[in-house]
Amino acid sequence: MTVSILLFLPVVAALIVLLFKNESAKHVAMFFGLAELALAIYFLAGFVPNASTQYVIDVPWIPVAGVYFSAGIDGISMVMVLLTTVLVPLIILTTYQHEHTNAKAFYALILFMQAGLLTVFTALDGFLFYVGWEAALIPIYFICALWGGENRIKVNIKFFIYTFAGSLFMLVGIIYLYLQTPGKVYDIHAFYNLTLDPSQQSWVFLAFFIAFAIKMPLFPFHTWQPDTYTEAPSAGTMMLSGIMLKMGIYGVIRWLIPNAPLGFLQWQSVAIILSVIGIVYASLIAFNQKDGKRLVAYSSIAHVGLIAAGIFAWNIQGVQGAMIQMVSHGINVVGMFFIWDIISRRLQTREIASMGGIAKVAPKFAIAFLIVVLGTVALPLTNGFVGEFLLLKGVYNYGIWFAAVAGLTIIFGAVYMLRMYKNVMQGESNELTAVFADIKGSEKLALGIICALIIVIGVYPQPLLHISEAAVTNLVNTVGAKFNTGRF
């Protein structure tokens, strides 16, 4: 069995969902989301956690242009496949209390987006990678534009301009590498084996870096993110923050640094400095946010800055930390945005100052909220701690002062997150919060799953780390050898 079934099932599922009435669409979408998860678990059961690429499909697609439908799964891809297939049904579950107009189109777009995301995470052909990149972006444009908030059109135009510009830079980089290959192919291994000089690699690095920095987003390419996260419907925000931003992080690991290692060496310090600036900048802005959803959006920028710094340090600890932190961040940020979705539906506001005392009337919700907050601030024995520890170790190996500043994300995050929790959940209840209903049904199930994942990964992260360990070690060492020899 090849990875192709994993890529095409969501497309078929999306088309099937469109055939159902709106009230049935979410159940059909959930069925296929769980089917995709079961398929990913099947692949995981047969996966050998070494440095090889498995479940490969490699067939001519546009042979006259050197394009192949080439995809496969190694340890790095497997982690991203698991993240995507776990979060999509979970995100669908969080929508069960919503009534979406034209719901079948809404859920079909989520499934189309899943297909694009999985293509990005498994593509071994540069052209296919670009197709998956765009295929994942198009559905979220429509999700934000059709089901977003009052300012959705203005915000979506800004989002489109940013991401489209980034995609064009990446496309130029891919085509340039294609033209340098002896056989005129887009194969990723052919790209890896090119012998470009440092000047050429520097331009290739910048072309890919701009695209991936926008997607993560990395300071100063981040300005589209807070508005988009705030105005997007909750499920759209979760897809963007939980999975889609990981496209940029994954792209750095798979396509940026290995394709232009000598160019990376020229820009490494700049990339880490931008990552660290983003951590401090986003954290300081998060302190002053009055809107809970917007606070979480800036918190996400800070956490992604630490992930980026760990990757750009380019050592095994940093990249392994990035792998597990991508999973942890995805789980935690989906949990945080779902919590604010519940609050805004109950109270019709996200203004932190107008709340208080919710824990007294909704104890189950208060416990779930606290667990998600503790995972977000990286309390030991929660999922956030493992990744942030490895990331800081990786950055420390690059430079102690970078690690010292990057570590502020933990301190700042604890302050503004715990202060937010205190202001929303503790103290005296008021007329608005006194009638806050506790979680039940699908809300309780979704938060229960999120809390369980936070605790299980935090207590026993080794199985997840083991999946990517061999692939990360091989990639870091292979690229590192090119640093030492000055050859590519």
C-alpha positions as CSV (number, residue, x, y, z in Angstrom):
1,M,0.0,0.0,0.0
2,T,1.3,3.5,-0.9
3,V,0.7,6.9,0.6
4,S,-1.6,7.8,-2.3
5,I,-4.7,6.4,-0.5
6,L,-3.9,8.8,2.4
7,L,-3.8,11.7,0.0
8,F,-6.9,10.9,-2.1
9,L,-9.3,9.7,0.6
10,P,-10.0,13.3,1.9
11,V,-10.7,14.5,-1.7
12,V,-13.2,11.7,-2.3
13,A,-14.7,12.4,1.2
14,A,-15.1,16.1,0.4
15,L,-17.0,15.3,-2.8
16,I,-19.2,12.8,-0.9
17,V,-20.0,15.3,1.8
18,L,-21.3,17.7,-0.8
19,L,-24.0,15.2,-1.6
20,F,-25.5,15.3,1.8
21,K,-27.9,17.7,3.5
22,N,-26.3,20.3,5.7
23,E,-27.4,18.7,9.0
24,S,-25.9,15.4,8.0
25,A,-22.7,16.8,6.5
26,K,-20.8,17.1,9.8
27,H,-21.5,13.4,10.7
28,V,-20.3,12.3,7.2
29,A,-17.2,14.5,7.6
30,M,-16.5,13.1,11.0
31,F,-16.8,9.5,9.6
32,F,-14.2,10.2,7.0
33,G,-12.0,12.1,9.4
34,L,-11.9,9.1,11.6
35,A,-11.4,6.8,8.6
36,E,-8.3,8.9,7.7
37,L,-7.0,8.7,11.2
38,A,-7.5,4.9,11.2
39,L,-5.6,4.7,7.9
40,A,-2.7,6.8,9.5
41,I,-2.6,4.4,12.4
42,Y,-2.4,1.5,10.0
43,F,0.6,3.1,8.3
44,L,2.1,3.8,11.7
45,A,1.7,0.1,12.7
46,G,3.7,-1.0,9.7
47,F,6.2,1.9,9.9
48,V,9.9,1.1,10.6
49,P,11.3,4.1,12.4
50,N,14.6,4.3,10.6
51,A,15.9,6.9,8.1
52,S,14.2,5.4,5.1
53,T,11.2,6.7,3.2
54,Q,8.3,4.2,3.1
55,Y,4.9,3.7,1.4
56,V,6.4,5.5,-1.6
57,I,4.4,6.2,-4.8
58,D,6.5,7.4,-7.7
59,V,4.7,7.5,-11.0
60,P,4.9,9.9,-14.0
61,W,2.5,12.8,-13.8
62,I,3.7,15.3,-16.4
63,P,6.8,13.5,-17.7
64,V,7.5,15.9,-20.5
65,A,8.1,18.5,-17.7
66,G,10.0,16.2,-15.4
67,V,7.0,16.1,-12.9
68,Y,6.3,12.9,-11.0
69,F,3.6,12.1,-8.5
70,S,6.2,11.2,-5.9
71,A,5.4,11.0,-2.2
72,G,6.3,8.9,0.8
73,I,6.6,8.8,4.5
74,D,9.7,8.9,6.7
75,G,9.9,9.6,10.4
76,I,9.6,13.4,10.0
77,S,6.6,13.0,7.7
78,M,4.9,10.4,9.9
79,V,4.8,12.8,12.8
80,M,3.1,15.4,10.6
81,V,0.7,12.9,9.2
82,L,-0.3,11.9,12.7
83,L,-0.8,15.5,13.8
84,T,-3.0,16.2,10.8
85,T,-5.1,13.1,11.0
86,V,-5.6,13.5,14.8
87,L,-6.5,17.2,14.7
88,V,-8.9,17.2,11.7
89,P,-11.6,15.0,13.3
90,L,-11.0,16.8,16.6
91,I,-11.6,20.1,14.9
92,I,-14.8,18.8,13.2
93,L,-16.0,17.6,16.7
94,T,-15.5,21.1,18.1
95,T,-18.0,22.4,15.4
96,Y,-20.9,20.2,16.6
97,Q,-22.4,23.0,18.6
98,H,-22.3,25.4,15.7
99,E,-24.9,25.9,13.0
100,H,-23.1,26.8,9.8
101,T,-24.9,28.1,6.7
102,N,-24.2,25.8,3.8
103,A,-22.5,23.4,6.2
104,K,-21.8,20.8,3.6
105,A,-19.5,23.2,1.7
106,F,-17.8,24.2,5.0
107,Y,-16.9,20.6,5.9
108,A,-16.0,19.7,2.3
109,L,-13.5,22.6,2.4
110,I,-11.9,21.3,5.6
111,L,-11.5,17.8,4.0
112,F,-10.0,19.4,0.8
113,M,-7.6,21.3,3.0
114,Q,-6.6,18.1,4.8
115,A,-5.7,16.6,1.4
116,G,-3.5,19.5,0.6
117,L,-1.8,19.5,4.0
118,L,-1.0,15.7,3.8
119,T,0.4,16.3,0.3
120,V,2.8,19.0,1.6
121,F,3.9,16.7,4.4
122,T,4.6,13.7,2.2
123,A,5.7,15.2,-1.2
124,L,9.0,14.1,-2.6
125,D,8.6,16.1,-5.8
126,G,9.0,19.9,-5.8
127,F,6.1,20.5,-8.1
128,L,3.8,18.2,-6.1
129,F,4.9,20.0,-2.9
130,Y,3.9,23.3,-4.5
131,V,0.6,21.9,-5.7
132,G,-0.1,20.7,-2.1
133,W,0.9,24.0,-0.7
134,E,-1.6,25.9,-2.8
135,A,-4.3,23.2,-2.5
136,A,-4.1,23.7,1.3
137,L,-4.4,27.5,1.0
138,I,-7.3,27.8,-1.3
139,P,-9.9,26.2,1.1
140,I,-8.9,28.3,4.0
141,Y,-9.4,31.5,2.0
142,F,-13.0,30.5,1.4
143,I,-13.5,29.3,5.0
144,C,-12.4,32.7,6.3
145,A,-14.2,34.7,3.6
146,L,-17.5,33.0,3.9
147,W,-17.8,32.1,7.6
148,G,-15.5,34.7,9.2
149,G,-16.2,37.8,11.3
150,E,-17.3,41.3,10.4
151,N,-14.0,42.4,9.0
152,R,-13.3,39.1,7.2
153,I,-13.1,40.5,3.7
154,K,-10.4,43.1,4.5
155,V,-8.4,40.7,6.6
156,N,-8.7,37.9,4.1
157,I,-7.3,40.1,1.3
158,K,-4.3,40.8,3.5
159,F,-3.9,37.1,4.2
160,F,-4.2,36.3,0.5
161,I,-1.6,38.9,-0.5
162,Y,0.9,37.7,2.0
163,T,0.6,34.0,1.3
164,F,0.4,34.4,-2.5
165,A,3.5,36.5,-2.5
166,G,5.3,34.0,-0.4
167,S,4.2,31.2,-2.7
168,L,5.6,33.0,-5.7
169,F,9.0,33.3,-4.1
170,M,9.0,29.6,-3.3
171,L,7.9,28.7,-6.8
172,V,10.8,30.7,-8.2
173,G,13.1,28.8,-6.0
174,I,11.7,25.4,-7.0
175,I,11.9,26.3,-10.7
176,Y,15.5,27.5,-10.3
177,L,16.5,24.2,-8.6
178,Y,14.7,22.3,-11.3
179,L,16.7,24.1,-14.0
180,Q,19.9,23.2,-12.3
181,T,19.2,19.4,-12.2
182,P,21.0,17.4,-14.9
183,G,17.8,15.5,-15.8
184,K,15.4,18.5,-15.4
185,V,13.4,16.9,-12.7
186,Y,11.7,18.2,-9.5
187,D,12.8,15.2,-7.4
188,I,13.9,16.3,-3.9
189,H,16.9,14.0,-3.9
190,A,18.1,15.5,-7.1
191,F,17.8,18.9,-5.5
192,Y,19.8,17.7,-2.5
193,N,22.6,16.4,-4.8
194,L,23.1,19.7,-6.7
195,T,26.4,21.4,-6.4
196,L,25.5,25.1,-6.3
197,D,28.0,27.7,-5.1
198,P,27.3,29.7,-2.0
199,S,26.0,32.7,-3.9
200,Q,23.4,30.6,-5.7
201,Q,22.4,28.9,-2.5
202,S,22.0,32.2,-0.7
203,W,19.4,33.3,-3.3
204,V,17.7,29.9,-3.1
205,F,17.6,30.2,0.7
206,L,16.0,33.6,0.6
207,A,13.3,32.5,-1.9
208,F,12.2,29.6,0.3
209,F,12.8,31.4,3.5
210,I,10.3,34.2,2.7
211,A,7.6,31.7,1.8
212,F,8.1,29.7,5.0
213,A,8.6,32.7,7.3
214,I,5.2,34.1,6.1
215,K,3.5,30.8,6.7
216,M,4.9,30.1,10.2
217,P,4.7,33.2,10.7
218,L,8.1,34.6,11.7
219,F,8.8,38.2,12.7
220,P,8.5,40.6,10.8
221,F,6.3,38.6,8.3
222,H,3.7,37.9,11.0
223,T,1.3,40.9,10.6
224,W,-1.4,39.0,8.8
225,Q,-1.7,36.4,11.5
226,P,-3.5,38.1,14.5
227,D,-6.2,39.6,12.4
228,T,-6.8,36.4,10.4
229,Y,-6.9,34.2,13.5
230,T,-9.3,36.6,15.2
231,E,-11.7,37.0,12.2
232,A,-11.7,33.4,11.0
233,P,-14.4,31.1,12.2
234,S,-13.2,28.9,15.1
235,A,-12.6,25.8,13.0
236,G,-10.7,27.9,10.5
237,T,-8.5,29.3,13.2
238,M,-7.8,25.9,14.5
239,M,-6.9,24.6,11.1
240,L,-4.6,27.6,10.5
241,S,-2.9,27.5,13.9
242,G,-3.0,23.8,14.7
243,I,-1.8,22.4,11.3
244,M,-1.3,24.9,8.5
245,L,1.5,27.0,10.1
246,K,3.4,23.7,10.5
247,M,3.7,23.7,6.7
248,G,6.2,26.5,7.0
249,I,8.1,24.8,9.9
250,Y,8.2,21.5,8.0
251,G,9.3,23.3,4.8
252,V,12.3,24.7,6.7
253,I,13.4,21.2,7.8
254,R,12.7,19.4,4.6
255,W,13.1,21.9,1.7
256,L,14.9,25.0,2.9
257,I,18.1,24.0,4.9
258,P,18.9,20.7,3.0
259,N,18.5,22.4,-0.4
260,A,20.7,25.4,0.4
261,P,23.0,24.5,3.3
262,L,25.7,27.0,2.4
263,G,23.1,29.7,1.9
264,F,21.7,28.8,5.3
265,L,25.1,29.2,6.9
266,Q,25.3,32.8,5.5
267,W,21.8,33.7,6.9
268,Q,21.7,31.4,10.0
269,S,22.4,34.1,12.6
270,V,19.9,36.5,11.0
271,A,17.2,33.8,11.0
272,I,17.8,33.0,14.7
273,I,17.8,36.7,15.6
274,L,14.4,37.2,13.9
275,S,13.1,34.1,15.7
276,V,14.2,35.4,19.1
277,I,12.9,38.9,18.4
278,G,9.5,37.3,17.5
279,I,9.4,35.5,20.8
280,V,9.9,38.7,22.9
281,Y,7.9,41.0,20.6
282,A,4.8,38.7,20.5
283,S,4.9,38.0,24.2
284,L,5.0,41.7,25.1
285,I,2.1,42.4,22.8
286,A,0.2,39.4,24.3
287,F,0.4,41.1,27.8
288,N,-1.7,44.0,26.6
289,Q,-4.5,42.1,24.7
290,K,-8.0,42.5,26.0
291,D,-9.5,40.0,23.5
292,G,-8.9,36.4,24.6
293,K,-8.7,35.0,21.1
294,R,-6.2,37.6,20.0
295,L,-4.1,36.9,23.1
296,V,-3.8,33.3,22.0
297,A,-2.9,34.4,18.5
298,Y,0.1,36.4,19.8
299,S,1.0,33.6,22.1
300,S,1.2,31.3,19.1
301,I,3.7,33.6,17.4
302,A,5.9,33.5,20.4
303,H,5.9,29.7,20.6
304,V,6.5,29.3,16.9
305,G,9.5,31.7,17.3
306,L,11.0,29.3,19.7
307,I,10.4,26.3,17.4
308,A,12.0,28.3,14.5
309,A,15.0,29.2,16.7
310,G,15.5,25.5,17.5
311,I,15.4,24.5,13.9
312,F,17.8,27.2,12.7
313,A,20.3,26.2,15.4
314,W,20.4,23.0,13.4
315,N,21.3,20.3,15.8
316,I,19.6,17.0,16.7
317,Q,18.1,18.4,20.0
318,G,16.7,21.5,18.3
319,V,15.1,19.7,15.4
320,Q,13.8,16.9,17.5
321,G,12.4,19.5,19.9
322,A,10.7,21.2,16.9
323,M,9.2,17.9,15.8
324,I,7.5,17.1,19.2
325,Q,6.7,20.8,19.8
326,M,4.8,21.0,16.5
327,V,2.6,18.3,17.8
328,S,2.2,19.8,21.3
329,H,1.6,23.3,19.9
330,G,-1.0,21.9,17.6
331,I,-2.9,20.2,20.4
332,N,-2.6,23.1,22.8
333,V,-3.5,25.9,20.4
334,V,-6.6,24.0,19.2
335,G,-7.6,23.5,22.8
336,M,-7.1,27.2,23.6
337,F,-9.1,28.4,20.6
338,F,-11.8,25.9,21.4
339,I,-12.0,27.2,24.9
340,W,-12.5,30.8,23.6
341,D,-15.0,29.5,21.1
342,I,-17.0,28.1,24.0
343,I,-16.7,31.3,26.0
344,S,-17.7,33.5,23.1
345,R,-20.7,31.4,22.3
346,R,-21.9,31.5,25.9
347,L,-21.2,35.1,26.7
348,Q,-21.2,36.7,23.2
349,T,-17.9,38.4,24.1
350,R,-14.2,37.7,24.3
351,E,-13.3,40.7,26.4
352,I,-11.3,39.3,29.3
353,A,-12.1,42.3,31.6
354,S,-15.8,41.5,31.5
355,M,-15.4,38.0,32.9
356,G,-14.6,36.4,36.2
357,G,-15.9,33.6,38.5
358,I,-16.6,31.1,35.7
359,A,-14.9,28.3,37.7
360,K,-17.6,28.5,40.4
361,V,-20.4,27.7,38.0
362,A,-18.5,25.5,35.5
363,P,-16.0,23.3,37.4
364,K,-15.4,20.8,34.6
365,F,-14.7,23.6,32.1
366,A,-12.3,25.2,34.6
367,I,-10.3,22.0,35.0
368,A,-10.0,21.5,31.3
369,F,-9.1,25.1,30.8
370,L,-6.4,24.9,33.4
371,I,-4.8,21.7,31.9
372,V,-4.6,23.4,28.5
373,V,-3.1,26.5,30.0
374,L,-0.5,24.4,31.9
375,G,0.4,22.5,28.7
376,T,0.8,25.9,26.9
377,V,3.1,27.3,29.6
378,A,5.2,24.1,29.5
379,L,4.7,22.8,33.0
380,P,6.7,19.7,33.6
381,L,4.7,16.5,32.9
382,T,2.7,18.3,30.2
383,N,3.4,18.0,26.5
384,G,4.7,21.6,26.2
385,F,7.6,21.0,28.6
386,V,9.3,18.2,26.5
387,G,9.5,20.2,23.3
388,E,10.5,23.5,24.9
389,F,13.2,21.8,26.9
390,L,14.8,20.2,23.8
391,L,14.4,23.4,21.8
392,L,16.2,25.5,24.4
393,K,18.9,22.9,24.6
394,G,19.3,23.1,20.9
395,V,19.5,26.9,20.9
396,Y,21.9,26.8,23.9
397,N,24.2,24.6,21.8
398,Y,24.2,27.4,19.2
399,G,24.7,30.3,21.6
400,I,24.0,30.7,25.3
401,W,22.7,34.3,25.0
402,F,20.2,33.3,22.3
403,A,19.0,30.6,24.7
404,A,18.7,33.0,27.5
405,V,16.5,35.4,25.5
406,A,14.5,32.6,23.9
407,G,13.8,31.2,27.3
408,L,11.7,34.3,28.1
409,T,8.9,32.7,26.1
410,I,8.3,30.3,29.1
411,I,8.4,33.1,31.7
412,F,6.3,35.6,29.7
413,G,3.9,32.9,28.6
414,A,3.3,31.7,32.2
415,V,2.6,35.3,33.3
416,Y,0.1,36.3,30.6
417,M,-1.6,32.9,30.4
418,L,-2.0,32.4,34.1
419,R,-3.2,36.0,34.5
420,M,-5.7,35.4,31.7
421,Y,-7.0,32.3,33.5
422,K,-7.2,34.1,36.8
423,N,-9.2,37.0,35.3
424,V,-11.6,34.8,33.4
425,M,-12.1,31.9,35.8
426,Q,-11.4,33.1,39.3
427,G,-12.8,35.8,41.5
428,E,-16.4,36.8,41.8
429,S,-18.9,36.0,39.1
430,N,-21.0,38.8,37.6
431,E,-24.3,39.0,35.8
432,L,-22.7,37.8,32.6
433,T,-20.8,34.8,34.0
434,A,-23.2,33.7,36.7
435,V,-25.3,31.7,34.2
436,F,-22.3,30.2,32.3
437,A,-23.2,26.6,31.5
438,D,-20.6,23.9,32.1
439,I,-19.4,21.7,29.2
440,K,-21.2,18.6,28.1
441,G,-21.6,16.4,25.1
442,S,-19.3,17.1,22.2
443,E,-17.6,19.9,24.1
444,K,-16.7,17.6,27.0
445,L,-15.5,14.9,24.7
446,A,-13.3,17.2,22.6
447,L,-11.7,18.9,25.7
448,G,-11.3,15.5,27.3
449,I,-9.3,14.2,24.3
450,I,-7.1,17.3,24.3
451,C,-6.4,17.1,28.0
452,A,-5.6,13.4,27.7
453,L,-3.1,14.1,24.9
454,I,-1.5,16.9,26.9
455,I,-0.9,14.6,29.9
456,V,0.1,11.4,28.0
457,I,2.6,13.1,25.8
458,G,4.0,15.0,28.7
459,V,4.4,11.9,30.9
460,Y,5.7,9.6,28.2
461,P,7.0,11.4,25.0
462,Q,9.5,8.7,24.0
463,P,7.2,6.9,21.4
464,L,6.6,10.1,19.6
465,L,10.3,11.1,19.7
466,H,11.3,7.6,18.5
467,I,9.3,8.0,15.3
468,S,11.3,10.9,14.0
469,E,14.7,10.3,15.7
470,A,16.4,8.3,13.0
471,A,15.2,10.5,10.2
472,V,16.1,13.7,12.0
473,T,19.6,12.4,13.0
474,N,20.3,11.3,9.4
475,L,19.1,14.7,7.9
476,V,21.0,16.8,10.4
477,N,24.2,14.8,10.0
478,T,24.0,14.7,6.2
479,V,23.5,18.5,6.0
480,G,26.1,19.1,8.7
481,A,28.7,17.2,6.6
482,K,28.1,19.7,3.8
483,F,28.7,22.6,6.3
484,N,32.1,21.0,7.2
485,T,33.3,20.3,3.7
486,G,31.9,23.4,2.1
487,R,30.5,21.3,-0.7
488,F,26.9,20.8,-1.9
